[in-house]
Each structure stands twice: as C-alpha cells, then as structure tokens.
Amino acid sequence: MRPKANAALFFVALIWGASFIAQDISAQYQIAYIFNGVSFLIGGLVLLPFTPRKEKISRGQWKWMAIAGTILFIASTLQQVGIFYTQIANASFLTSLYIVFIPFILWMAFRERPHNIDILAVFMAIIGAYLLSTAGTGLQFQRGDALEILGAVFWGMHVVLLGKFATKYNTISFASGQFLIAGIVMLLLGLILEDPAQFLVPPLILATVYRGLLSVGVGYTLQVWSQNYTPSTSAGLILSLESVFAATFAWFILGETLLPIQIAGCVIILLAVLFSQFKQDG
C-alpha cells in the first residue's frame, strides 16, 4: 500500500499546487475567513454521505478531530491572511518550510530522532523551494511573511497529528469532522470580520468551489488516508511538490515564465522526494 499512498500524496500535491491560483483570487478580494470557511464546509458536507452510518464516533475520535480541525483552522487562516501582505512567491516558499519542522516536531513531541536521509532530503527540498520561489534573488520580507512562517509550523503539526492519530479512525469520518469543525469556526469569524457581500462575485465563488471540492474534499481526505502508510516526514516531502505544481499552473494559466534557476529548483525538489524513499525502499 505504500506505493499507492505515495502516489495519492503526489496527486494531493498537484491539487494543492493548483489551489494557489484560487487562493490568489481570494487575496485579490481581501476575503480570507469566509473563503476558507465555505471551502472547508463544502469539503466536509460532500464527504458526509460517504461516512459509515453504523459506526459510532468515539470520544477519542471527537477529541482528535477537534484538535486537527483547530490546527487546520489556524494554519489555513495564517496562510490566507498572510497572502494579503506578501507575494505569492514568498508565501509558497515560506509555507514549504513545514517540511523542516516535521522531523523536529516528531523529535520534540515523540522522541523520534530524524533519519540522516530525512534531514538531507529536507534541506534539498528547502534549497529547491528557495530557488523556485525567489529565482535565487533573495526574499524581500514583507508584512505577511511572519504569518506564513508561523503557519508553516502549524502545517507541520497537522501532518504529524494525522500520521500519529488520524490513522486510528475511519478516514472519511475523520476528514469530514475536521473540515466541518474548521469551516464552522472560520465562517463564523468571517461573518463578524468581513463583508459577506464582497464574497458574492463569480471569480471568488468559482475559486471557493474548486478549493472546497478538490483541495479540501479530495486533497485533505487523501492525505488522511495516505498517512496510514507513509511516514510523516516522507509525506511532507512528497506534499512539498505543491510548490512545483503551483509554479507550473502559474505558467500555464497566468502566463508566468520560469527562469532556468527556477526549473533547477523544481528538479532539486523532485530529487529530494525521490531520495527520501531510499531509507524505506533501498
């Protein structure tokens, strides 16, 4: 099942890479909470018909769904609000730092010392993401960058939590539960802090539907399932391919071009993901 799980994570990275286009549209309208809230509610509600009817959700599952939903709420809010005040290139690179935090979260929380190959692969991926996002010219730090870095910590926590606890429960019900919890909190905040009328424009609605159905409904659900079989550090490395796909979609949809040094960054990230598999498969 490990190869299938890795392939599923690769597909998730593809979906999430395209989702940066949708998030950029939301940032143009300065809508974060309603955009995220509706997206996660769509993802959670779409999964409800597929949840096991006869299985009773245990107290433990409710606890971990609530924790996962809260972390998801914090991470996605920090990322989306941060995009208001920084460039997409910065946001993409700084978000990818969660692959650095994962091994050390595992080390601090569970005393799992990172494998040398994991550490090397993580640094390879960070170098690749840096070249891809900045073309080697250096980051020009802006107001939102601190939010993106803090958000990366919570994305790392979310990956670790799924790998450690979500695997104990039904994939569909756990995914739906965390989406609905995160979505309700974000939507309530959005109705208080934002103008709902600004949300009702066709580009933003379409972007929200895409994110809700694919990025949240399909992407995060496959992530929950895949982490039954792929360790957290390896999962994070595969998911870091989203920065490569984000650059590809930006080129294809928005007409943005990639410099040779950025293409080199994509290659380094791909090599890091492949290299990370040697520990388990070599």
HUNOR-V59236 format. One record per residue. N is the residue number from 1. RES is the residue in one small letter. SS is DSSP state (2 for helix, 1 for strand, 0 for the rest). OMEGA is omega in radians with two decimals (NA if undefined). Layout:
((N/RES/SS/OMEGA) (N/RES/SS/OMEGA))
This chain:
((1/m/0/-3.11) (2/r/2/3.12) (3/p/2/3.12) (4/k/2/3.12) (5/a/2/3.10) (6/n/2/3.11) (7/a/2/3.11) (8/a/2/3.10) (9/l/2/3.06) (10/f/2/3.11) (11/f/2/3.08) (12/v/2/3.12) (13/a/2/3.09) (14/l/2/3.13) (15/i/2/-3.11) (16/w/2/3.08) (17/g/2/3.10) (18/a/2/-3.11) (19/s/2/3.11) (20/f/2/3.08) (21/i/2/3.12) (22/a/2/-3.14) (23/q/2/3.08) (24/d/2/3.09) (25/i/2/3.11) (26/s/2/-3.14) (27/a/2/3.12) (28/q/2/3.13) (29/y/0/3.12) (30/q/0/3.09) (31/i/0/-3.12) (32/a/0/-3.01) (33/y/2/3.14) (34/i/2/3.11) (35/f/2/3.12) (36/n/2/-3.08) (37/g/2/-3.14) (38/v/2/3.12) (39/s/2/-3.11) (40/f/2/3.07) (41/l/2/3.07) (42/i/2/-3.14) (43/g/2/-3.14) (44/g/2/-3.10) (45/l/2/3.12) (46/v/2/-3.11) (47/l/2/-3.05) (48/l/2/-3.14) (49/p/0/-3.09) (50/f/0/3.11) (51/t/0/3.14) (52/p/0/-3.09) (53/r/0/-3.01) (54/k/0/-3.14) (55/e/0/3.09) (56/k/0/3.13) (57/i/0/-3.08) (58/s/0/3.10) (59/r/2/3.11) (60/g/2/3.13) (61/q/2/3.09) (62/w/2/-3.12) (63/k/2/-3.07) (64/w/2/3.03) (65/m/2/3.13) (66/a/2/3.13) (67/i/2/3.14) (68/a/2/3.12) (69/g/2/3.12) (70/t/2/3.11) (71/i/2/3.12) (72/l/2/3.09) (73/f/2/-3.11) (74/i/2/-3.08) (75/a/2/-3.09) (76/s/2/3.10) (77/t/2/3.12) (78/l/2/-3.14) (79/q/2/-3.05) (80/q/2/3.11) (81/v/2/3.12) (82/g/2/3.13) (83/i/2/3.08) (84/f/2/-2.94) (85/y/0/3.09) (86/t/0/3.13) (87/q/0/3.11) (88/i/2/3.13) (89/a/2/3.10) (90/n/2/-3.11) (91/a/2/-3.14) (92/s/2/-3.11) (93/f/2/-3.07) (94/l/2/3.06) (95/t/2/-3.12) (96/s/0/3.10) (97/l/0/3.12) (98/y/2/3.11) (99/i/2/3.04) (100/v/2/-3.04) (101/f/2/-3.04) (102/i/2/-3.11) (103/p/2/-3.08) (104/f/2/2.99) (105/i/2/3.09) (106/l/2/-3.13) (107/w/2/-3.09) (108/m/2/-3.04) (109/a/2/-3.02) (110/f/2/3.12) (111/r/0/3.09) (112/e/0/-3.10) (113/r/0/-3.12) (114/p/0/3.09) (115/h/0/-3.13) (116/n/2/3.12) (117/i/2/3.10) (118/d/2/-3.10) (119/i/2/3.14) (120/l/2/-3.14) (121/a/2/3.12) (122/v/2/-3.13) (123/f/2/3.04) (124/m/2/-3.12) (125/a/2/3.13) (126/i/2/3.09) (127/i/2/3.12) (128/g/2/3.13) (129/a/2/3.11) (130/y/2/3.14) (131/l/2/-3.13) (132/l/2/-3.02) (133/s/2/-3.03) (134/t/2/-3.07) (135/a/0/3.09) (136/g/0/-3.08) (137/t/0/-3.13) (138/g/0/3.11) (139/l/0/3.00) (140/q/0/-2.99) (141/f/0/-3.10) (142/q/0/-3.01) (143/r/0/-3.05) (144/g/0/-3.03) (145/d/2/3.10) (146/a/2/3.10) (147/l/2/-3.14) (148/e/2/3.12) (149/i/2/3.11) (150/l/2/3.09) (151/g/2/3.13) (152/a/2/3.08) (153/v/2/-3.12) (154/f/2/3.04) (155/w/2/3.09) (156/g/2/3.09) (157/m/2/-3.13) (158/h/2/3.11) (159/v/2/-3.14) (160/v/2/-3.12) (161/l/2/3.12) (162/l/2/-3.13) (163/g/2/-3.07) (164/k/2/-2.96) (165/f/0/-3.09) (166/a/2/-3.11) (167/t/2/-3.14) (168/k/2/-3.00) (169/y/0/3.11) (170/n/0/-3.04) (171/t/2/-3.04) (172/i/2/-3.10) (173/s/2/3.12) (174/f/2/-3.14) (175/a/2/-3.14) (176/s/2/-3.13) (177/g/2/-3.12) (178/q/2/3.11) (179/f/2/-3.08) (180/l/2/3.12) (181/i/2/3.13) (182/a/2/-3.09) (183/g/2/-3.14) (184/i/2/-3.14) (185/v/2/-3.11) (186/m/2/-3.13) (187/l/2/3.11) (188/l/2/3.09) (189/l/2/3.14) (190/g/2/3.13) (191/l/2/3.12) (192/i/2/-2.98) (193/l/2/-3.05) (194/e/0/3.13) (195/d/0/-3.11) (196/p/2/-3.13) (197/a/2/3.13) (198/q/2/-3.12) (199/f/2/-3.00) (200/l/0/3.04) (201/v/0/-3.03) (202/p/2/-3.12) (203/p/2/-3.10) (204/l/2/3.10) (205/i/2/3.12) (206/l/2/3.12) (207/a/2/3.14) (208/t/2/3.13) (209/v/2/3.09) (210/y/2/-3.08) (211/r/2/-3.12) (212/g/2/-3.07) (213/l/2/-3.01) (214/l/2/-3.07) (215/s/2/-3.13) (216/v/2/-3.02) (217/g/2/-3.12) (218/v/2/-3.01) (219/g/2/-3.08) (220/y/2/3.10) (221/t/2/3.07) (222/l/2/3.10) (223/q/2/3.13) (224/v/2/-3.13) (225/w/2/-3.05) (226/s/2/-3.09) (227/q/0/2.90) (228/n/0/-2.98) (229/y/0/-3.13) (230/t/0/3.13) (231/p/0/-3.01) (232/s/2/-3.10) (233/t/2/3.11) (234/s/2/3.11) (235/a/2/3.13) (236/g/2/3.13) (237/l/2/3.11) (238/i/2/-3.13) (239/l/2/3.12) (240/s/0/3.06) (241/l/0/3.13) (242/e/2/3.12) (243/s/2/3.08) (244/v/2/-3.13) (245/f/2/3.10) (246/a/2/3.12) (247/a/2/3.14) (248/t/2/3.13) (249/f/2/3.09) (250/a/2/3.09) (251/w/2/-3.04) (252/f/2/-3.04) (253/i/2/-3.04) (254/l/2/3.13) (255/g/0/3.11) (256/e/0/-3.11) (257/t/0/3.09) (258/l/0/3.05) (259/l/0/3.11) (260/p/2/-3.14) (261/i/2/3.09) (262/q/2/3.06) (263/i/2/3.08) (264/a/2/3.08) (265/g/2/3.10) (266/c/2/-3.12) (267/v/2/3.13) (268/i/2/3.11) (269/i/2/3.11) (270/l/2/3.12) (271/l/2/3.12) (272/a/2/3.12) (273/v/2/3.12) (274/l/2/-3.12) (275/f/2/-3.12) (276/s/2/-3.11) (277/q/0/-3.09) (278/f/2/-3.09) (279/k/2/-3.09) (280/q/2/-2.95) (281/d/2/-3.08) (282/g/0/NA))
